[in-house]
């Protein structure tokens, strides 16, 4: 088992690697692992967070859904119907009303 110990393994690698390769193993590899594993870990935490939020949203019972149910129009509004409604609006009779400014004294 001594042939597979870490000290023997590192000595064998140390003889074969250049100083740039040793620097990568010492500094670069941990950084790469930190970024990759951090990304995977954050995605797992985000997934758990989203599942919890979805559970809160879906916990409405039947009575609550009936209270919150929005009444929809029977017939959807078409573009032609909306145009006819806008045609009936009288745009020639209007009055310009000034909005009071915060810095003006007259109110």
N, C-alpha and C positions, 0 to 999 in steps of 0.2 A: 504494500500500500504506500510505501515511501516514494515509489516512482511517480505517483499521482499527487503528491502533496503540492501545495501552492508554492513553496519555496523552490522546489526542483523545477516546477513549471515556469516560474518567473525567471529563473537563472537561464533556462534553455531559451526562452523568448528574448531575454536581455542580450544574449550573444548574437542573435540573428537580426535584431531590429536596429535601425539607425536611430540617431537622437531625435529626428523629426517624428518618426513613428512612435517612439517612446512618449514624446510629448503629446501626441494625439491620444494614445491610450490613457495617459494620465489626466489630461484636461478635456480633450475633445469628446471622447467616448462618454464620459459621465454627463456632459452637457447634452449630447444627442439623446441619450437615454432619458434625461430629465425632461426634455421637450416632448419626446414621443410619449412617454408614460404619463406625463402631466396632461397631455391632450386627451389621452384615453380616459384618464381618471376624471377630468372635468366633464367629458361627454357623459360618463356614467352618472355623475352628480346632477347634471342638467336633466338627464332622463328621469331620474328619481323625482326631482323637483316638479317636472311637468306632469308626471303621473299623479303626484299628490294634489296638484292644482286641478287636474281633470276629475279626480275623485270628489273634491269639494264641489265642483260645478255640477256633477251628475247626481248628487245626493238629494235632489228634489223629489218629494213624493207626489202622488197623483193630485192631491188637493192643491198643493202649491203650484203645480204646473197649470192647473185650471185657473187659478187666480192670476198668474202671470201671462196667460195666453193672450196674445194680441189678436184682436179681431181684424180680419183682413177684408178688403173690399171684395164684393162679389165679382165685379167685372174689372179687369185691369184697365188702366187709363192708356189710351192710344195717343199717338202723336196728333192725329186729326182732332180728337176731342179736346186735347190741351190747346191746340191752336184756336179752336172755336171759343173756348173760355177766355183766352187772351184777347180775341177780337172784341168781345163784349165789354172790356174794360175801357172806361173813358179816360184817355190820357191827355185830353185837351184842357180839362178843368182841374188845375192843381194850384196849390199855394206854397210859396217858398217860406219855410219856417226856420228861423235862425236858432241854432242850438246855443244855450248859454255856455260861455267859455269860463273856465275856472279862474282866469285872471281878470275877468270883467266884473265891475262893481254892481251894475244893474242886474237884478234877478227877477 
